[in-house]
Amino acid sequence: MTQAAVNPEKLLSELRELWVSLGENETDSGGVLRACSMTLVVAAEDEEDARKASETLAELMPEHPSRAVVLRFDAGHDDTLEARVFAQCWMPFGRRQQICCEQIEITAGTGQMSSVPGLVLSIAAPDLPVVLWYRGPRWMSPETAAGLFPIAGKVVVDSAASPHPEGALRILDGFRASRIRIADLAWTRLTGWRETVARIYASPEERHRCAAVETIRMEYRGEVPSTGAWYLAAWMRSAFPNAVTHLEASPANRNRILISGRACQEVSIESPDGVSAEVRVDGRSFHTMFSPDSEKQLMHEELSVLTADEVFEAVLPAAAAMAVEGRS
């Protein structure tokens, strides 16, 4: 649809026509089941990013069926405002009935970005949660963000690629302070690390020994700590409040945690690739696997729990403060 034709009533009418058409085309098979558990708004950077987002959405739909709204930024045409509707369908193994979710793609130029929030609000699935997934900074202009944030019960970002981790954490903490429910995939990637530490100190005896930990040395890959490194350092500091935490670049280009103290066991967790880790506890060693670092897996984790992540909300301001201090 062109700019003149893009309006909520027209889009919703096209969605109804889409379902009628799908039902008519599948009358000789097992029919079509319409599935929707939320509205998932994806703010993509450009055409290529929108394509990648759609591929991830197709993987997510069987577990998280939604009305997907993909926002695509058109840098070349300020007055562009276009939209199209289509369906994402799959057939579960052993069944003849297709399951389908609807997808709406909205393309907007710089001059039309302020029109997008009202359009999205009008086409969101009624009485269902709304999740907003920011894939880049283009849609974070004050007027657009201010319009999209109130729509969403949860806002998902990925600060891992930020060239300025300190600034990214400060911005995200500002959102948290404004009562915007933020989720960061950089934090989600740390699930394996946090679970490994928690398992080591799971027994009552080991939890008691947490108080005896004196030093935590964390090594990170790269020249500067990423937002993930600051998150993990802040979480470790909260888990071992009596320990001194050191965060430093790894000479071996690896991510590593060393936990030690005179009255407790020495623990080392080392991962060269972010997928697997070697764990040493008082000389005994074993290997553990982390969850795959894929958009599909990370988004699956975040879409599985739409309530507040109280641990993350406590860690975020601490990580932002540590990053500002430049020391741990």
C-alpha positions in Angstrom: 0.0 0.0 0.0 1.2 3.6 -0.7 1.2 6.4 1.8 -2.3 7.5 0.9 -3.7 4.0 1.4 -1.9 3.2 4.7 -4.4 3.4 7.5 -5.4 1.0 10.3 -8.8 0.2 8.9 -7.3 -0.8 5.5 -4.6 -3.0 7.1 -7.1 -4.8 9.3 -9.4 -5.3 6.3 -6.5 -6.8 4.4 -5.8 -9.1 7.3 -9.4 -10.4 7.3 -9.2 -10.9 3.5 -5.9 -12.8 4.0 -7.6 -15.3 6.4 -10.6 -15.8 4.1 -8.2 -16.5 1.2 -6.1 -18.9 3.3 -9.2 -20.8 4.4 -10.6 -21.1 0.9 -7.2 -22.4 -0.4 -7.0 -25.1 2.3 -10.5 -26.5 2.1 -9.3 -29.8 0.6 -6.7 -30.3 3.3 -6.9 -30.1 7.1 -7.8 -26.4 7.1 -5.9 -23.5 8.7 -5.6 -22.7 12.4 -5.1 -19.0 13.3 -2.6 -18.6 16.2 -1.7 -15.5 18.1 -0.4 -15.1 21.7 1.0 -11.5 21.4 1.9 -8.6 19.1 5.6 -8.7 18.4 6.8 -5.4 16.9 10.2 -5.6 15.3 12.0 -2.3 14.5 14.5 -3.2 11.8 17.3 -1.0 10.4 16.8 -1.5 6.7 15.6 -4.0 4.0 18.4 -6.6 4.7 17.8 -6.4 8.5 14.1 -6.8 8.0 14.7 -9.9 5.9 16.9 -11.4 8.7 14.3 -10.4 11.3 11.6 -12.2 9.3 13.7 -15.4 9.2 14.0 -15.3 13.0 10.3 -14.7 13.3 9.6 -17.7 11.1 11.7 -19.8 13.6 9.9 -18.3 16.6 6.3 -18.6 15.4 5.7 -22.3 16.3 6.6 -21.6 19.9 5.5 -18.0 20.1 2.7 -17.4 17.6 2.1 -13.7 17.2 0.9 -10.9 15.1 4.3 -9.7 13.9 4.7 -6.1 12.8 8.1 -5.5 11.1 9.1 -1.8 10.9 11.6 -1.1 8.1 13.5 2.2 7.8 13.8 3.7 4.3 16.8 6.1 4.4 16.5 7.0 0.7 12.9 8.4 0.7 11.8 10.7 3.5 8.1 10.6 2.8 7.8 6.8 2.3 5.0 5.1 4.2 4.1 1.7 2.8 2.6 -1.5 4.2 1.9 -5.1 3.2 0.3 -8.1 4.9 1.1 -11.8 4.6 1.1 -15.0 6.6 3.7 -17.2 8.2 2.5 -20.8 8.1 3.8 -24.2 9.1 2.4 -27.7 9.4 3.3 -29.7 12.6 4.7 -33.1 12.0 2.0 -35.7 11.5 -0.8 -33.3 11.0 -2.7 -32.1 7.9 -3.8 -28.7 9.4 -1.6 -25.7 8.8 -1.0 -23.2 11.6 -0.6 -19.6 10.4 0.4 -16.3 12.0 0.0 -12.9 10.4 2.8 -10.5 9.6 2.6 -6.8 8.7 5.6 -5.0 7.2 5.6 -1.2 7.4 8.2 0.8 5.6 8.7 4.4 6.7 11.1 7.2 5.7 12.5 9.8 8.1 9.6 12.2 7.6 7.0 9.5 8.4 8.5 7.9 11.4 6.4 9.9 13.8 3.2 8.4 12.1 4.3 4.8 12.9 3.5 4.6 16.7 -0.2 5.5 16.2 -0.5 3.0 13.3 1.1 0.2 15.3 -1.2 0.9 18.3 -4.2 0.7 16.0 -3.3 -2.7 14.5 -2.0 -4.5 17.6 -3.9 -7.6 18.5 -6.5 -6.7 21.1 -6.2 -7.8 24.7 -2.8 -9.5 24.1 0.7 -8.5 25.3 2.8 -6.3 23.1 6.6 -6.8 22.8 8.8 -4.3 21.1 12.1 -5.6 19.7 14.6 -2.9 18.7 17.3 -4.3 16.4 19.2 -1.0 16.0 19.3 2.7 16.8 17.4 4.2 13.8 14.0 3.8 15.5 15.3 5.3 18.8 14.6 8.9 17.9 12.8 10.7 20.8 9.5 11.2 19.0 9.3 7.6 17.7 10.5 5.9 20.9 8.2 8.1 23.0 5.3 6.8 20.9 6.3 3.1 20.8 7.4 2.6 24.4 3.9 3.1 26.0 2.5 0.5 23.6 4.9 -2.3 24.7 4.7 -4.3 27.9 8.3 -5.3 27.2 11.1 -3.8 25.1 13.9 -6.0 23.9 17.3 -4.6 22.8 20.8 -6.0 22.2 23.6 -3.8 23.5 26.3 -6.3 22.7 27.5 -4.5 19.5 27.4 -1.1 21.1 30.7 0.8 20.4 30.1 2.7 23.7 29.1 0.2 26.4 29.1 2.8 29.1 26.7 5.0 27.2 24.5 2.1 26.3 24.1 1.0 29.9 23.4 4.5 31.0 20.6 4.9 28.4 19.1 1.5 29.3 19.2 2.4 33.0 17.4 5.6 32.2 14.6 3.5 30.5 14.4 1.3 33.6 14.2 4.3 35.9 11.3 5.5 33.7 9.5 2.2 34.4 10.0 0.8 30.9 10.4 -2.9 31.1 13.7 -3.4 29.3 15.3 -6.7 28.4 18.8 -6.9 26.9 20.0 -9.9 24.9 23.5 -9.1 26.1 22.2 -10.1 29.5 20.3 -13.1 28.1 23.6 -14.5 26.7 25.0 -14.7 30.3 22.4 -17.3 31.3 24.9 -20.2 30.9 27.5 -18.4 33.0 25.1 -17.5 35.8 23.6 -21.1 35.9 27.1 -22.6 36.1 28.1 -20.4 39.1 24.7 -21.1 40.7 25.1 -24.9 40.3 28.6 -24.8 41.9 27.2 -23.0 45.0 23.8 -24.8 45.0 24.2 -26.7 48.3 23.7 -25.1 51.7 27.3 -25.7 52.5 28.6 -24.0 49.4 26.2 -21.1 49.8 27.7 -20.6 53.2 31.2 -20.5 51.7 30.1 -17.6 49.4 30.8 -15.3 52.3 34.4 -16.6 52.4 35.2 -15.7 48.8 37.7 -12.9 48.8 38.7 -12.3 45.2 36.9 -12.5 41.9 39.0 -12.0 38.8 37.2 -11.7 35.5 38.9 -11.7 32.1 37.1 -10.6 29.0 37.8 -10.8 25.3 38.5 -7.6 23.4 40.1 -4.3 24.2 37.3 -2.9 26.4 34.6 -4.5 28.6 31.4 -5.1 26.7 28.0 -4.5 28.3 27.8 -8.3 29.0 31.1 -8.1 30.9 29.8 -5.3 33.1 26.5 -7.2 33.6 28.4 -10.3 34.7 30.7 -8.3 37.0 27.8 -6.6 38.7 26.0 -9.9 39.1 29.1 -11.5 40.6 29.5 -8.6 43.0 25.9 -9.0 44.2 26.4 -12.8 44.6 29.7 -12.5 46.5 29.3 -9.2 48.4 32.4 -9.7 50.5 34.7 -10.2 47.5 36.8 -7.7 45.6 36.0 -8.0 41.9 38.7 -7.3 39.2 37.7 -6.9 35.6 40.6 -7.0 33.0 41.3 -7.8 29.4 42.3 -11.4 28.8 45.9 -12.0 27.5 44.7 -15.3 26.0 41.6 -13.8 24.3 39.1 -15.8 26.4 36.3 -15.1 28.8 37.2 -16.4 32.3 36.1 -16.2 35.9 38.4 -17.0 38.8 36.9 -17.2 42.3 39.2 -17.7 45.3 39.6 -17.2 49.1 41.6 -18.6 51.9 38.7 -20.4 53.4 36.9 -21.6 50.3 37.4 -23.7 47.2 39.1 -22.2 44.1 36.8 -22.1 41.1 37.7 -21.4 37.5 35.2 -21.1 34.6 36.7 -20.5 31.2 35.1 -20.3 27.7 37.1 -19.6 24.5 34.0 -19.6 22.3 31.0 -18.7 24.3 29.4 -22.1 23.5 31.2 -24.4 25.9 33.1 -23.9 29.1 35.7 -25.7 31.2 35.0 -25.6 34.9 37.6 -26.4 37.6 36.7 -26.7 41.2 39.6 -27.4 43.6 41.5 -29.3 40.9 38.5 -31.3 39.6 37.4 -30.3 36.1 34.4 -30.9 33.9 32.9 -29.3 30.8 29.5 -27.7 30.3 27.6 -26.4 27.3 25.9 -23.1 27.1 22.7 -22.4 25.1 23.4 -21.6 21.4 24.1 -17.9 20.9 21.4 -17.4 18.2 18.8 -14.7 17.8 16.1 -17.4 17.8 17.3 -19.0 21.1 17.8 -15.6 22.8 14.4 -14.2 21.8 12.8 -17.5 22.7 14.1 -17.0 26.3 12.8 -13.5 26.4 9.4 -14.2 24.9 8.9 -17.1 27.3 8.8 -14.8 30.3 7.0 -11.5 29.8 7.0 -10.5 33.5 9.7 -8.4 35.0 13.2 -9.9 35.4 13.9 -8.6 38.9 17.5 -9.9 38.9 18.3 -8.0 35.7 16.5 -4.9 36.9 18.8 -4.9 40.0 21.9 -5.6 38.0 21.4 -3.0 35.4 21.9 0.1 37.5 24.9 -1.5 39.3 26.5 -2.4 35.9 25.9 1.2 34.6 27.5 2.6 37.8 30.5 0.3 37.4 31.0 1.2 33.8 30.9 4.9 34.6 33.5 4.4 37.3 35.6 2.4 34.9 36.6 0.0 37.6 35.2 -2.9 39.5 
